[in-house]
Amino acid sequence: KLFEEGVKSRYIAKMVSSINRKLLAKLFELIVPKEYINRATFVVMGSEGRREQIIKTDQDNALILLDIRDKEKLAPYMEKITKILIELGYPRCPGNMMVSNPFWQDDISGYKRKIDRWLDSLEEASFIEFATFFDSDVVVGDKEVLRELKSYIFQKVNTQNSLYLAYFAKLTFLFETPVGIFSIFKKEIDIKKGGIFPVVQGVRALALKYKVDKDSTINRLKELSNKGVIKKEFAKEIVESFDTLLYLRLMAQLEAIKRGETPSNIINLSALTKIKRDLLKDSLAIVDRFKKFISSEFELEYLR
């Protein structure tokens, strides 16, 4: 109904995120014994951490312990949380980035060691883990705990980490942006890979470089614009394009649900009106420009 009334997808995502977090907080408080509630911080990561999730996607969550000695005692409760979330329709994360995984149950020192390893590695798996954690936000517990870890990340990332930043930014180009795909030969595109992901990752890389501690892609963009990293007019164009891409994806996903199909990131071009096709075309052109900006900003032409 909100979508039909013209509410922007990112505002719907914020509302959905707020509801999801209340559910997660209640679940955590019901399952975890009272004596441990104040000894652990429960965080969501990835798109949920950025407050950009609308349709239920994989679980991405973690536990930050006050005392590592509590890990063994809390492990069964974390298993239970994951199991109940699956029953509620939140799929298991294929990469096992879930609170039931012992890797994602650690104290501050443990997470700092993880951050050290992530920032010393140029492996794709490490990039994915780091990016997911970088987008984390507190659901239950002490926000200062996560703030300390984010501060640690920004302290570690400096001019000496230019190689890491460049390879991290290079992930923006993981998928091709289908500029000029509007020919009779192309019937569909993956809007997440071609449009949404490059913006999310490119902005995330800039946020890391310029120490922007904001949750969502839009808020990061606004702060980067305020810092003079991106010109205000260009930042506005990126925001509008990002909104359009989220809108078109949600429209396609809701239509798929109505048909009884599993929602995905695939957009059927023939199902779009001319106006929407033009909007998509213009938005992808902005994404392509943004990718060129990222390439220049991180000097990616010097990477092999």
Buried (B, 14 or more C-beta within 10 A) or exposed (E): EEBEEEEBBBEBBBEBBEEBBEBBBEBBEEBBEEEBEEBBBBBBBBBBBBBBBBBBBBBBBBBBBBEEEBBEEBBEBBBBBBEEBBEEEBEBBEBEBBBBBEEBBBBBEBBBEBBEEBBEBEEEEBBBBBBBBBBBBBBBBBEEBBEBBBEBBBEBBEEEBEEBBBBBBBBBBEBEBBBEBBEEEEEBBBBBBBBBBBBBBBBBBBBBBBBBBBBBBBBBBBBBBEEEBBEEEBBBBBBBBBBBBBBBBBBBBBEBEEEEEEBBBBBEBEEBEEEBBEBBBBBBBBBBBBBEBBBEBBEBEEEE
